[in-house]
Amino acid sequence: MTRGGRKDERDEPERRCIVSGESQPKGGLIRFVAGPDGMVVPDVLGRLPGRGFYVAADRAALEKAAAKGLFARAARQPVKAPLGLADQIEGQLVRRVVELISLARKAGLGVTGYEKVKDWLVKGTATVLIQASDGSERGKSKLRPPEKTGLFIGCLTAQEIGLAFGREHAIHGALAAGGLSDRVVEEAARLAGLRGGAGQQDGGETAGEDTKTA
């Protein structure tokens, strides 16, 4: 697995982004199909029937595809992009990431709360550090992504992390190794693209000082 969280790109099938013209692993792209009503339909899960076409998980690329009529060219038929397409996809990805973290938590692969997260990091249990994009930078700097993986998710808000862990809000979270955790990292990477690459930094310096921040 690479530092970004996805499997080695050589193991992934590639598709061409209709905006850049470049081929890249499917994991970093959003699939679309033409709907029966003449509207382009985002297929975040990659399961809808029909001929698919792809755009990089990047807000600027999605907005360009909609503005320049690139969806119709790729679909080879008249199709229109709905208003707020990038926002719609971002919302779908947020729900997807929150759902996957929740499943990981229920499977015993996730914890929240500063002390629990610090304990997992110190013991080497954690393979992914999660921190809220709107959390205190001073508080977040006290924890560092796991040394072995360097995996960090910082594109979720405190409310979104809290929802995943059954709380009102949460600043810190951690995931242990497992298939569900891998999927969280992959989907979070796409979400970060829609949010301007937010939360891709490495985090802080230590896992030592105590704090009451959840």
N, C-alpha and C positions, 0 to 999 in steps of 0.2 A: 504494500500500500504506500502511496506517495505521501509527502508532507501535507498536501492539500486534502487528503482524506479518501480520495478515490483509488481504486485499484490501478496497478500499472497500466498506463494508457495502451500498451501493446496488447493487453488482454481484452480491451473493450472494442466493440464494433464502432466504426466511425460513420458520421453523416456530415453532409455539407451544409453550412449555414447559408441561407439564401441572401443574407445581407453582406457578409464579408467574402463569401465564395470559398472560404477555407473549410477544410475537413477537420473534424475533431471528434473525440469520444462522445458518444450519445449522452453520457452522464452530465455533460456541461451544456446541453442544449434543451430547448423546449420544443416538443413536437406539436404540430398543428394538423388539422384536417379541415376540409371544406364541408360545412354543414348543409343540410338539405334546404335551408332557408336563404342560402347565398351568403352566410356569414362565416368567417373563419372561427374555428373552435380550438382553443388551447387544450392539449391532451397531456396534462402534467404527469399522469401515471403511465402514459404510453400504451394505453389499452384500446383506444377507440378504433373501430374498423375504418377502412378506407386508406387511400394513398396519403402518406404523411410527408410533411416538409418541415424543416427545422430552422430555428433561430437561436443564436447563442443566448444563454441566460444572462442577458445584459439589458438594462432598461433603455439605453440609447439605441441599441440594435433593434429592439422591439418597436420603439417609436418610429424609427426610420423605416422599418418594414411596412408599418401601417400607413405612414405619410406618403411613401413613394410608390405604393401599389405593388410591392414586391410579393405580397401574398397571392394576388391574382396571377401574377406571372408564374409563380411556383406551382399553383394549383391548376394552371392551364385552363382557367375558367373564371368568369366574373365573380369575385368574392370580396366582401368588405370586412374590415376589422371593426369590432364594436368599440365604442368610445371607452376610454379608460382601460384598454386591454392590458397594459403593463400592471396597472393597479389590481386588476382582476387576477392576474397570474400571481402577483405577489401575495394576495390574500389566500389563494389556493396553496401556495408553498408554505405560508405560515401555518395554516391548518395542518398540512402534511407533517411538517417538522414537529409541531406540538404533539400531534397524535403519536408519532414514532417515539418521541421522548417519553410520553406517558406509557406506552407499551413497554419500553425499556425499563422504566421505573417499576412497573408491575412485575416484570420478569426478574427483578433484583439486580438490574444492571445500571441503575441510576440513583444518585442521592442529591439532595440539595441542603443548603445551610452551610455557612462558612466552616464550622468545626468538622462536620462530616466530610465535606469536600477536601479540606486540608488533610484529614486523616487518610483518605483514599490516595491522595497525591503522595504523602509521605511513605505510605506502605507500598506504593507501586500498583495499587488496584486500579486506579483511574488511567484510562487511555485517552480520554477527551475532557478538556476543561470547558465549561460553559459559563459565560458571564454576560450580564445584561448590558446592552448598549447604552442605556440611560442610567446605569449605576454609577456610584461615586468612583472616580478614577483613583483616588487615594485608597479606597477600600479594595478595589480590584487589583491594584498593584501589589498587594500582599501575597497573591497567588500566581504561580507560574504554570504554564502547560506542562504536561508530563514530559520528562526528559527523553524517554524512549520514542515517543511519537511526535511530540510538538503540536498535537492536534488541539485546536482552539476554535470555539464557536462564539462569536460576539455580535451576531446580527439580530438577536432576539431582544425584545424589551423585557423589563422586569415583570410586567403583567403577563406576557406570553410565556415566560419561563415558569411563573407561578401557576399558570393554567395547566402546564404540562405536569407539574408536580402536585396538583391539587391544593394550591395555596392562592391567596390573593395576589401575592407577588413574591419574587425571589431574585436574588442577585447572582448567586453562585450555584453551579451544578456540576456534576461530573458523571461520566459514563465509563463503565468497565468494558473490557473487550467482549465482542459478540457481534453476530450478524446484524442485530437491530441497531447497535451503535454505529456500525459501518454505514447503514442506510441513513441514519440521522446526519452524519457528517456529509454524505453525498448530497442530500436534499438541502442542508444548510448552506452548502457551497453555492447552489443555484439561487437560494434566497438572498445570499450576500450579493450576488450579481445584480439582482433586482433592486437592492438597497445601496447600490453604489460601492460594493466591496466592503461595506461596513463590518468591522469586527474581525478582520483578518490579521491583526497584529498579534504578537506573541504573548502579550500579557505582562506580568510583573516579574519581580526578582526572587521572591522567597515564598515559602509556604509556612512561615513561622509565626508571625504576630497574630494574636487573637483579635477578634472583632465581633460585635453583636449583629453585624449585618447578615441577613439571611442568605 
